[in-house]
Amino acid sequence: AREAAVGFCRVYGEVSSDDLHDVMDPPPHDNCYGAIFKDTRFAWTGQYVKSNRPEAHAREIRVWRLA
């Protein structure tokens, strides 16, 4: 999952958990996505976007870039 996030950043410049939901199989638990970005290769951009997943109820999620 972390490598998918790195690859997404290399192509698009930034990534959010929604982006990973779109390209990966469902995780065993949705909280797993937060752990993906607990890595020194990622830095928060300072931006939030509203989640487009219905189950997230438009909550704000962080946007990440490669550090």
C-alpha positions, -999 to 999 in steps of 0.1 A, spaced: 0 0 0 28 24 9 45 17 -25 12 24 -43 11 58 -25 47 65 -35 39 55 -71 8 77 -71 28 107 -59 55 102 -85 28 103 -113 4 129 -99 26 149 -74 3 143 -44 -20 116 -29 -48 113 -4 -64 82 12 -93 85 -13 -68 81 -42 -56 49 -27 -92 36 -21 -97 41 -59 -66 20 -69 -63 -6 -42 -83 -35 -29 -102 -28 4 -79 -30 34 -87 -52 64 -96 -20 83 -101 15 70 -77 29 97 -49 12 78 -48 41 54 -36 65 81 -6 42 88 5 44 52 15 81 56 34 75 88 66 72 68 94 97 63 89 96 26 57 115 29 51 151 40 17 167 45 11 195 19 -9 216 45 -40 210 24 -72 191 32 -98 179 6 -133 166 13 -135 129 9 -156 117 -20 -164 83 -5 -200 82 7 -191 63 39 -167 92 48 -195 117 49 -174 144 31 -150 147 60 -117 165 54 -87 143 47 -51 153 43 -32 156 10 3 142 10 34 146 -12 68 129 -13 92 146 11 
